[in-house]
Amino acid sequence: MNRPEHATALVTGASKGIGAAIARALAQDGWSVGVNYRSDEQGAEATVAAIRGAGGRAVALHGDVSNGTGEELVARCEAELGPVLALVNNAGVRADGLALQMDDEAWTSVIDTNLTAAFRMTRRALRGMVRARYGRVVNVASVVGPRANAGQANYAAAKAGLIGMTKTIAAEVARRGVTVNAVAPGFIETDMTKDVPQEVVSAVPARRVGTPDEVAAAVRFLASDAAGYVTGTTLYVDGGMSA
């Protein structure tokens, strides 16, 4: 089935970096785009302006997905743009530290934002997708999910959980024309990875960091009609780190 008219994509954490690149890429494919942000209103408005300047439709949507406002966020997006038939769970945070020293707040904040929020957003968005018998959910995981990275027990647990959730929900809704996939970036040039040491980058087979647009290209494919038979999978965008 082809994408219904007036379908909307909602991208969480889309004020900058990977999220902003994803929002722009989906708009280029004709999606109306809800650009969610928590604190960077200026960045979100810049993303919206770029989409509108290219002839697309977009709105900025303020909301902290970690505090349980996911259902309300989806409803607002639908009211302003149309049915949310693509959801990209991109919002994420880091609070690194060795497990022996990590406090409960550092653990909970990362799990709540990176995993629990994605579940809540997906649960709400699936209602409309199942009714429409069309939908795309793309979860932004990480190469850290399936491999060890000292100092990131919370982040790795959240991203590994996201991959497991992706597979399970994909199996639950596949018959309804809804696909659920993940992308797992490696080291991408964003504010979150600006403190990565050069020796770590040198260990990447491609010998460089990736760009937000390269991650967005993977999401764009998974959200397209061409990926209608791709579900429950994780597409690695990591320069060969997972090889």
N, C-alpha and C positions, 0 to 999 in steps of 0.2 A: 504494500500500500504506500502511495506517495504521501508526503506531508500535507496535512489539511491546510487550507487557506487561513490566514490570520493567526497562525501558530506563533507562540511566544517562547523564547528561551530565557531562563532565569539563571544568572551566573552569580554565585556568592563570592564575596571578596574580590570584586572586579574593579576596584578603583585604580589599580596599578599592576605592574608586573604581569604574571601569567594570566590572572583573571581579566585584566583589561585587554590583553591580546586575544583571549578567547572570545570576549564580548565582541570585539571588532571583527574577528573572523566569522563568527556566526551571523553577524549583521550582513557581511558580504554575501552570505548564502541566502539572504532573504528573510531571516528570522527577525521578528521584533525582539528587542533584548531588554530585560530588566537587569540593571547594573546595581547590584547590592554593595553596600559599603557599611562599615562600622563607625569609622572616625574620619576618614579622609574624604570629606565632601568635595573638596576642590578637585581631587583626582577623579572621583566618580563623575562629576560634571564635565571634566575634560574628556573622559571616555565617551559620555553621551554626546558631547559636542562633535567629536570626531565621527561618530556613527551618523548623526544627523547631517553633518557636512557632506558625507558621502551618499546621502539620499536615503538613509535607513531610519527606522523608528526605534527609539530607546528612551527609557526614563531611569533616573537615579532613585534607588530605594534604600533608605536608611534602615538599619536593623542589625542587632548583634545576634547572630544565629546561635551562639552558645548559650543563650539564656531562655531558650524555649519559644522564641517568637517566629519560628519557621512557618507555622501554619498561617499566621497573620501575614507574613511576608509574601507567601504564594498568593493569598487572596488579594492583596493589594496589587500585585503584579498583574493578575488576571483582570482586575477591575480597570486598570489603566491601559493595558495593551491587548489582552486576549488570553485564550486558554494556554496555560503553561504545558507545553508538550515536549520541552527539552529542559532538563535541569542539570546544571554543572555544579557539583559540590566542590568548590575550589577553596573556600575560606580555610585558613590554617594558621596556626601559631607554633612557635617553638619555645621551650623553656628547658634548655639543656643542663645536664649535670649528671655526675655519676650516681648510680642507683643508691649507693650507701649514703649519699648526701642529699638526695632529692626529697623534698618535702611533699606533703599531700597536695598542697595548692598547685605546685608545678606539675604534678601528675594529673590532677583533676582538670585543670584549665586546658591542657593539651588534649586530653581525651574528650572533654565536652565539646570543644570547638572542632576538632579534626574528625571525630567519629560519631559521637552522639548527635550532633547537629545535622550531620549528613544523613543519618537514619531518619530523624524527624522530618527533614525537608523531603526526603524521598517518599516517606510514608504518605505525606500530604499530597505531593504532586502526582503520585501513582493513581489517585482516585480519578482525576480527569483523564489521565492517559489510558487507563483501562476502559473508561466509558467511550473514549474516542477510538479505541483499538489501535492506537498509535502513540508511541512515546520513545524518548531517548533520555536515559540517565547516564551521565558520565561523572565518575568520581575521580578526583585528582589525588592519587595515592603518592607513593614515593618508592624509589629503588631501595630506600632504607627499610621498607616493610619486610621483604623476604631475606634481608641480609643484615648482619650485625654492624652496628656503628656505635662504638663506645661513647657513652654520654648522652644517648638518646633513647633510653628505655621507654619513656612515655611516648615519644614521637613514633618510634618503631612499632610499638604496640598499637597505636592508633591507626597507622597506615597499613599494618598487616591485617588489622580488624576490618579496615575499609575494603581490602581486597577480598577477604572472606565474605563480607556482607554483599559485595558486588556479585559474586558467584551465586550465592544462595537466592537473592532476590531475582536475579536473572532467570533462574530455573522456575521461580514461582510465577512469573508474568510472561514468559516467552510465548505462550499460546495466545496472548492478548495483543500481539503486535508491538510489544514494548521491549526494547533492548536495554540492558544495564551492563555497562563496561567501565573499565578504569584505565587511566593513563598513569604511568609511574615515571615521573621525571627523575633524572639524576641531578647533577649540579647545573643549575640554570642561573643565568645572570639576573638576579633579583636582589632586593634589599635583604631578604632572608639568608642569602648565601654570600653576601659581600665579605664576610669574615672567614671564608674558607681558605686555608693556607695553600700556597702555590704547589707545595709538594703533593697535596691531595689531588689537585687538578692534573698534575703530571702523571698520576696513576690511572687516569681515565684513558682507555685505549685511543679515543679520538684526540687526546692531548689538548682539549679545550673544554670550556663550559658551553652549555647550550644556550639558546635564546628563548624568550617567551613565545615568539612567533612559531618556533619549531614545536613547542608543546601544543600551541593553539591549532596547528595544522593537524595533529593527531586527533584532537577533540573534534575538530571540524569534520573529519572523516567519520568518526564514530557517531556523530549527530546527523549524518546525511542519510538520504534514502539508499545510497550505495552500500551502506553498512547494515541493511535490514536483516541479514543472516549472520551477523556478528554479535554475539551476546555472551556474557559471562567471562569475558577475557580481559587480560591486562596488557596494554600496549606500552612497552618500555621506551622511553625517550631519554637515553642515558649515555649516548656515545660509546656504548659497548660495555658498560660496567657490569651488566647482568649476564654477559656472554659466558 
